């Protein structure tokens, strides 16, 4: 069985998705350079539709840009060769070693986790991540906390007072003020429902 790891950008007040896409989050080489080897060692990437479309609009041609940095070239090549899965009921056309997951996302991701031996890295907003958390499918959390308070938007942890019992592994700070916090779900709490609630939201 593989491991599912969530990589998430969020504000100080816990917002992981906001209408303000201009000033935050700043996801750049500074944040990801230290983890390039980890990202490229993943068995697959998992996206929601919006995040996948953003990635697919840039990374396939990024390594052909003459002025781009070595890091972006390396990650572009890594991104293209790594198998990718997209949770969506409306996306039809995908490329670059990508497959669309339709139907119940919990069942789809649980099946992927069972059949893989490596790491499945989840990128996307709370609409993608929260159902997977609720049903105990996330093993590791890499939370990049930005020094900004948004005051509105969608929280990664929407149910006040209910939290998964996570173990802190390490914390890394960056000159920009961003802190990357690595948590891990204790084995005894994996594959269990940590938060009561309805069936996962329909995805697009």
TIKOLMI-148612 format. One record per atom (N, C-alpha, C, O): x, z, y. Coordinates in steps of 0.001 Angstrom, whole numbers, padded with zeros to 6 digits, always signed. Layout:
REM residues N
XZY
...
//
This chain:
REM residues 204
+000841+000000-001203
+000000+000000+000000
+000873+000000+001249
+001894+000685+001299
+000472-000764+002249
+001235-000865+003483
+000905+000238+004476
+000144+001160+004184
+001499+000117+005653
+001283+001072+006741
+000714+000332+007936
+001156-000769+008263
-000282+000947+008594
-000893+000363+009791
-000445+001161+011005
-000636+002375+011063
+000154+000473+011977
+000684+001117+013186
+000013+000539+014416
-000059-000678+014585
-000474+001418+015268
-001117+000995+016522
-000127+001075+017667
+000507+002111+017869
+000016-000024+018430
+000783-000053+019675
-000217-000218+020810
-000930-001219+020872
-000273+000764+021710
-001314+000758+022734
-000755+001159+024090
+000006+002120+024196
-001137+000416+025133
-000842+000765+026521
-002022+001582+027055
-003177+001220+026828
-001740+002675+027760
-002824+003485+028293
-002376+004211+029557
-001183+004386+029804
-003361+004630+030351
-003084+005347+031596
-002970+006845+031321
-003226+007306+030209
-002580+007600+032355
-002465+009048+032213
-003792+009695+031842
-003817+010706+031140
-004900+009112+032313
-006206+009684+031983
-006824+009029+030750
-008038+009101+030558
-006016+008401+029925
-006471+007948+028617
-007161+006614+028576
-007700+006240+027534
-007167+005862+029694
-007843+004570+029721
-006952+003504+029094
-005792+003353+029475
-007498+002772+028137
-006744+001727+027455
-007242+000333+027797
-006611-000656+027427
-008372+000241+028501
-008890-001065+028912
-009640-000866+030220
-010506+000002+030329
-009294-001681+031212
-009891-001547+032533
-010075-002916+033155
-009377-003868+032808
-011017-003007+034074
-011233-004274+034780
-010041-004618+035670
-009846-005781+036026
-009245-003613+036029
-008077-003837+036879
-006912-004309+036021
-006177-003489+035470
-006738-005605+035903
-005666-006165+035103
-004467-006591+035946
-003513-007160+035415
-004500-006326+037243
-003460-006829+038135
-002246-005912+038135
-001127-006370+037905
-002451-004631+038389
-001325-003733+038602
-000899-002971+037362
+000161-002345+037363
-001680-003008+036328
-001320-002258+035126
-001923-002949+033919
-002849-003739+034104
-001474-002715+032710
-000184-002084+032461
+000943-003096+032617
+000745-004291+032395
+002114-002623+032996
+003274-003501+033109
+003994-003487+031751
+004728-002551+031433
+003774-004521+030977
+004373-004624+029642
+005517-005619+029749
+005292-006827+029826
+006733-005117+029754
+007872-005989+030012
+008996-005730+029026
+008857-004965+028071
+010101-006385+029284
+011271-006281+028406
+011777-004852+028301
+012252-004440+027242
+011681-004089+029388
+012152-002707+029371
+011467-001898+028269
+012110-001093+027595
+010155-002116+028087
+009404-001327+027114
+009676-001756+025682
+009751-000915+024786
+009823-003047+025457
+009857-003540+024085
+011239-003867+023546
+011408-003975+022332
+012234-004029+024413
+013580-004335+023939
+014091-003325+022902
+014667-003737+021895
+013898-002011+023115
+014422-001057+022128
+013764-001170+020751
+014299-000669+019762
+012604-001828+020692
+011849-001854+019442
+011730-003260+018861
+010908-003505+017978
+012558-004187+019361
+012447-005571+018904
+012661-005689+017402
+011929-006408+016722
+013661-004987+016884
+013926-005058+015446
+012746-004524+014643
+012402-005081+013600
+012122-003443+015124
+010957-002886+014428
+009800-003873+014430
+009135-004057+013410
+009558-004511+015575
+008468-005466+015664
+008696-006658+014732
+007778-007106+014044
+009916-007158+014718
+010205-008344+013913
+010262-008040+012423
+010181-008949+011596
+010403-006754+012078
+010403-006364+010666
+008995-006183+010113
+008829-006006+008906
+007979-006223+010972
+006600-006030+010522
+006176-007144+009579
+006628-008283+009696
+005312-006803+008656
+004801-007811+007736
+003769-008708+008410
+003654-009888+008080
+003012-008138+009364
+002000-008930+010061
+001588-008223+011340
+001795-007020+011497
+000994-009001+012264
+000401-008474+013486
-001121-008622+013390
-001623-009594+012825
-001847-007650+013947
-003304-007690+013967
-003782-007602+015409
-003335-006736+016161
-004698-008503+015801
-005175-008581+017176
-006699-008589+017234
-007374-008949+016270
-007223-008183+018392
-008569-008558+018780
-008498-009940+019411
-007408-010440+019689
-009645-010560+019637
-009644-011951+020118
-008978-012100+021472
-008150-012993+021651
-009321-011235+022444
-008785-011393+023796
-007267-011261+023815
-006579-012055+024456
-006747-010261+023113
-005300-010071+023102
-004604-011233+022409
-003557-011695+022862
-005184-011705+021314
-004574-012840+020625
-004517-014073+021532
-003498-014763+021579
-005603-014346+022245
-005619-015522+023110
-004584-015409+024229
-003980-016407+024624
-004380-014190+024740
-003344-013991+025754
-001963-014259+025170
-001135-014916+025802
-001715-013753+023967
-000416-013957+023331
-000189-015433+023003
+000898-015966+023229
-001218-016083+022470
-001087-017476+022057
-000944-018430+023230
-000494-019562+023055
-001320-017991+024416
-001195-018855+025592
+000230-018860+026151
+000565-019699+026988
+001064-017933+025693
+002424-017827+026255
+003539-017953+025229
+004471-018733+025427
+003462-017193+024128
+004611-017050+023245
+005003-018300+022457
+006193-018465+022188
+004099-019181+022074
+004540-020351+021312
+005553-021229+022030
+006377-021868+021375
+005514-021279+023370
+006445-022117+024128
+007500-021303+024891
+008349-021874+025576
+007446-019984+024773
+008323-019142+025596
+009802-019385+025317
+010619-019312+026235
+010160-019674+024071
+011573-019852+023748
+012133-021189+024218
+013321-021463+024049
+011274-022024+024810
+011727-023305+025335
+011977-023265+026838
+012472-024235+027413
+011636-022144+027477
+011846-022016+028914
+013342-021850+029206
+013985-020985+028611
+013907-022655+030102
+015368-022621+030327
+015871-021332+030964
+017010-020936+030717
+015054-020669+031776
+015533-019487+032504
+015096-018179+031864
+015309-017114+032444
+014494-018234+030688
+013946-017021+030093
+015053-016205+029440
+016069-016759+029020
+014862-014890+029353
+015907-014009+028842
+016023-014112+027319
+015130-014622+026642
+017141-013616+026806
+017390-013661+025364
+016339-012871+024601
+015936-013263+023507
+015894-011753+025178
+014861-010958+024515
+013589-011765+024315
+013018-011744+023224
+013133-012472+025337
+011901-013248+025230
+012051-014383+024232
+011102-014712+023522
+013230-014985+024170
+013476-016025+023173
+013367-015441+021767
+012723-016019+020892
+014004-014288+021562
+013990-013663+020239
+012576-013251+019832
+012167-013452+018689
+011825-012665+020791
+010482-012232+020420
+009561-013426+020204
+008704-013383+019322
+009716-014483+020983
+008891-015672+020786
+009078-016229+019382
+008102-016583+018719
+010314-016309+018927
+010582-016815+017583
+010044-015862+016523
+009522-016295+015495
+010174-014571+016778
+009612-013566+015875
+008096-013695+015812
+007510-013648+014730
+007458-013858+016975
+006000-013931+017023
+005480-015139+016250
+004481-015037+015538
+006136-016257+016383
+005663-017481+015729
+005770-017403+014201
+004911-017919+013486
+006813-016767+013717
+007001-016746+012260
+006231-015624+011567
+005968-015712+010367
+005865-014567+012306
+005178-013434+011701
+003712-013776+011430
+003043-014291+012325
+003192-013511+010235
+001764-013725+009978
+000912-012899+010935
+001234-011752+011247
-000179-013502+011391
-001049-012846+012367
-002497-012911+011895
-002931-013903+011308
-003241-011828+012166
-004658-011761+011844
-005424-011425+013116
-004967-010621+013928
-006588-012042+013285
-007414-011818+014470
-008805-011385+014016
-009455-012081+013236
-009258-010229+014510
-010618-009762+014232
-011548-010432+015225
-011497-010136+016418
-012390-011325+014753
-013288-012047+015657
-014408-012706+014868
-014213-013142+013733
-015589-012772+015484
-016695-013519+014876
-016977-014823+015606
-017870-015572+015208
-016224-015108+016680
-016480-016328+017445
-015288-017267+017505
-015451-018452+017799
-014086-016758+017231
-012896-017595+017332
-012831-018549+016153
-012905-018124+015000
-012693-019834+016437
-012689-020843+015382
-011308-021436+015132
-010890-021574+013983
-010605-021784+016194
-009352-022501+016057
-008178-021567+016323
-008065-020992+017405
-007317-021423+015341
-006107-020614+015503
-004924-021406+014960
-005090-022334+014168
-003738-021028+015395
-002530-021723+014981
-001415-020697+014847
-001650-019494+014962
-000230-021165+014610
+000948-020308+014569
+000825-019211+013516
+000986-018027+013810
+000536-019630+012283
+000545-018692+011159
-000494-017584+011342
-000204-016408+011121
-001696-017968+011744
-002748-017009+012089
-003993-017238+011232
-004339-018372+010902
-004662-016125+010877
-005931-016210+010139
-006957-015316+010816
-006632-014209+011248
-008196-015793+010910
-009288-015029+011515
-009952-014162+010443
-010261-014635+009350
-010166-012883+010774
-010887-011961+009900
-012327-011870+010359
-012597-011452+011486
-013241-012251+009510
-014660-012172+009848
-015318-011083+009004
-014702-010544+008085
-016556-010767+009317
-017247-009729+008577
-016885-008352+009102
-016465-008206+010250
-017048-007342+008257
-016809-005954+008640
-015314-005719+008854
-014542-005859+007905
-014875-005364+010078
-013438-005201+010332
-012813-004068+009544
-011636-004140+009192
-013585-003008+009253
-013050-001893+008485
-012697-002348+007075
-011613-002051+006573
-013614-003069+006440
-013352-003564+005096
-012190-004551+005084
-011367-004538+004168
-012124-005409+006109
-011073-006416+006169
-009702-005771+006313
-008767-006140+005602
-009571-004814+007222
-008274-004183+007456
-007897-003283+006274
-006726-003221+005898
-008866-002593+005690
-008572-001773+004514
-008042-002635+003369
-007129-002228+002651
-008615-003821+003203
-008140-004727+002159
-006729-005222+002456
-005894-005307+001555
-006462-005551+003726
-005109-005977+004115
-004095-004876+003837
-003016-005127+003301
-004458-003655+004209
-003553-002526+004018
-003261-002310+002534
-002132-001994+002158
-004274-002479+001703
-004106-002252+000276
-003230-003309-000385
-002519-003021-001348
-003284-004533+000134
-002578-005620-000532
-001177-005882+000024
-000433-006687-000536
-000808-005205+001124
+000519-005398+001698
+001427-004221+001352
+000962-003136+001004
+002720-004461+001456
+003708-003413+001199
+004446-002999+002461
+005072-001940+002497
+004376-003824+003494
+005095-003544+004720
+004207-002949+005792
+003230-002259+005496
+004557-003223+007051
+003856-002639+008196
+002958-003676+008859
+003378-004804+009121
+001738-003285+009122
+000780-004099+009872
+000640-003474+011251
+000133-002360+011383
+001095-004195+012292
+001071-003662+013648
-000166-004153+014379
-000430-005354+014436
-000924-003215+014937
-002176-003519+015637
-001910-003562+017134
-001423-002591+017711
-002232-004693+017765
-002211-004832+019214
-003636-005147+019661
-004359-005875+018980
-004028-004609+020785
-005364-004915+021270
-005944-003737+022014
-005289-002707+022174
-007170-003888+022469
-007824-002835+023221
-008543-001851+022325
-008508-001980+021101
-009198-000863+022927
-009909+000153+022157
-011037-000405+021306
-011395+000190+020290
-011602-001541+021706
-012676-002121+020896
-012168-002523+019516
-012917-002499+018539
-010900-002890+019443
-010278-003208+018166
-009779-001950+017468
-009967-001787+016262
-009143-001058+018229
-008437+000071+017634
-009334+001233+017237
-009130+001829+016180
-010327+001569+018066
-011100+002787+017838
-011819+002809+016492
-011783+003839+015818
-012472+001725+016064
-013086+001769+014728
-012077+002004+013613
-012385+002693+012640
-010878+001444+013736
-009856+001650+012715
-009406+003107+012697
-009147+003663+011630
-009310+003730+013876
-008972+005147+013965
-010067+006000+013349
-009791+006942+012606
-011304+005667+013661
-012434+006466+013198
-012497+006513+011674
-012911+007516+011093
-012088+005435+011039
-012161+005375+009583
-010808+005633+008915
-010610+005278+007753
-009880+006249+009650
-008650+006735+009048
-007674+005665+008604
-006894+005894+007679
-007697+004498+009240
-006840+003404+008806
-005519+003319+009574
-004627+002573+009173
-005381+004064+010662
-004137+004045+011441
-003208+005147+010937
-003593+006316+010885
-001993+004774+010568
-001012+005747+010084
-000092+006237+011193
+000223+007426+011258
+000344+005326+012072
+001261+005670+013156
+000708+005174+014487
+000046+004138+014557
+000993+005936+015541
+000552+005588+016891
+001775+005500+017797
+002546+006454+017903
+001951+004353+018446
+002954+004214+019497
+002181+004028+020803
+001717+002928+021104
+002047+005090+021562
+001253+005083+022784
+002183+005009+023985
+003014+005894+024187
+002044+003953+024783
+002844+003779+025998
+001998+004246+027181
+001067+003560+027601
+002333+005415+027708
+001509+006054+028730
+002093+005735+030107
+003226+006107+030412
+001307+005043+030932
+001756+004581+032243
+001422+005611+033319
+000385+006270+033233
+002280+005764+034332
+002082+006795+035363
+001040+006383+036397
+001343+006217+037579
-000185+006224+035928
-001276+005828+036814
-002569+006467+036315
-002789+006569+035108
-003413+006891+037235
-004737+007420+036901
-005764+006387+037349
-005869+006096+038541
-006513+005839+036419
-007462+004770+036732
-008843+005302+037086
-009506+004761+037971
-009280+006344+036413
-010576+006933+036732
-011774+006186+036185
-012901+006670+036290
-011554+005016+035603
-012662+004252+035034
-012100+003301+033993
-010911+002982+034003
-012964+002855+033100
-012531+001953+032052
-012884+002517+030688
-013680+003450+030585
-012297+001953+029639
-012603+002349+028274
-011465+003180+027712
-010310+002754+027706
-011805+004369+027240
-010801+005273+026679
-010485+004893+025239
-011338+004377+024516
-009241+005157+024833
-008882+004971+023435
-009562+006015+022569
-009899+005743+021417
-009767+007214+023115
-010414+008300+022392
-011737+008629+023092
-011770+009523+023937
-012808+007938+022765
-014028+008046+023564
-014869+009280+023295
-015764+009582+024085
-014626+009995+022230
-015473+011141+021901
-014758+012434+022273
-013835+012862+021579
-015183+013047+023359
-014532+014262+023845
-014593+015366+022802
-015630+015579+022174
-013488+016062+022621
-013455+017206+021712
-013199+016854+020270
-013070+017753+019440
-013120+015577+019936
-012853+015173+018560
-011571+014366+018555
-011504+013295+019158
-010560+014871+017883
-009275+014198+017868
-008751+014116+016441
-009012+015008+015634
-008015+013055+016122
-007342+013032+014833
-006184+014021+014837
-005500+014135+015854
-005936+014737+013752
-004853+015733+013725
-003504+015044+013569
-003038+014834+012449
-002880+014694+014684
-001657+013906+014662
-000411+014788+014769
-000431+015848+015395
+000665+014325+014145
+001967+014984+014255
+002831+014217+015253
+002933+012993+015173
+003454+014933+016194
+004351+014302+017145
+005685+014004+016472
+006309+014898+015899
+006131+012727+016542
+007396+012325+015945
+008500+012301+016993
+009553+012909+016799
+008268+011598+018112
+009259+011593+019183
+008644+011051+020464
+007559+010470+020459
+009378+011259+021579
+008956+010799+022896
+010145+010102+023548
+011269+010604+023509
+009884+008935+024150
+010917+008190+024865
+010428+007915+026277
+009304+007448+026459
+011252+008194+027280
+010880+007915+028664
+011666+006720+029178
+012778+006453+028721
+011075+005997+030141
+011678+004813+030729
+011832+005012+032234
+011091+005798+032825
+012785+004310+032871
+012978+004443+034318
+011723+004151+035126
+011573+004677+036228
+010825+003331+034612
+009589+003001+035321
+008611+004158+035375
+007631+004102+036117
+008862+005209+034599
+007927+006329+034518
+007026+006266+033307
+006267+007202+033056
+007091+005188+032550
+006306+005068+031322
+006920+005963+030253
+008142+006057+030139
+006066+006618+029474
+006511+007415+028332
+005915+006825+027062
+004708+006599+026978
+006757+006583+026091
+006280+006120+024787
+006231+007329+023861
+007253+007968+023611
+005038+007642+023352
+004835+008798+022492
+004492+008297+021089
+003550+007528+020901
+005267+008747+020122
+005063+008329+018738
+004421+009472+017964
+005018+010534+017787
+003192+009236+017505
+002472+010192+016668
+002290+009602+015274
+002339+008389+015070
+002079+010513+014321
+001825+010069+012952
+000659+010856+012371
+000535+012064+012572
-000183+010146+011653
-001317+010777+010982
-000824+011446+009705
-000191+010784+008883
-001094+012744+009509
-000688+013390+008260
-001316+012693+007061
-002474+012281+007133
-000581+012550+005961
-001112+011824+004806
-002463+012342+004325
-003296+011562+003863
-002687+013641+004427
-003942+014203+003921
-005158+013722+004700
-006282+013808+004204
-004949+013215+005913
-006064+012806+006758
-006208+011292+006839
-007052+010796+007586
-005412+010558+006098
-005528+009108+006134
-006682+008654+005254
-007002+009277+004241
-007295+007555+005666
-008416+006961+004937
-009614+007898+004889
-010408+007849+003950
-009746+008749+005898
-010904+009628+005995
-011545+009426+007358
-010871+009042+008314
-012832+009683+007452
-013540+009549+008715
-013262+010774+009573
-013718+011873+009258
-012507+010587+010667
-012198+011729+011531
-013205+011892+012647
-013246+012940+013291
-014018+010879+012890
-014991+010959+013976
-016322+010411+013522
-016395+009255+013108
-017387+011207+013586
-018694+010693+013190
-019181+009665+014168
-018808+009699+015341
-019993+008764+013720
-020508+007755+014643
-021132+006601+013891
-021113+006571+012660
-021684+005650+014626
-022324+004500+014017
-021312+003554+013420
-020106+003778+013520
-021793+002509+012807
-020929+001467+012296
-020120+000869+013432
-020567+000897+014579
-018924+000321+013143
-018091-000214+014211
-018796-001282+015011
-019608-002040+014479
-018478-001340+016312
-019077-002347+017190
-018789-003742+016676
-017744-003998+016079
-019720-004631+016913
-019468-006020+016599
-018356-006537+017516
-018309-006206+018700
-017483-007335+016963
-016372-007839+017735
-016608-009309+018058
-017414-009982+017417
-015883-009790+019068
-016025-011174+019466
-014772-011953+019118
-014699-013154+019379
//
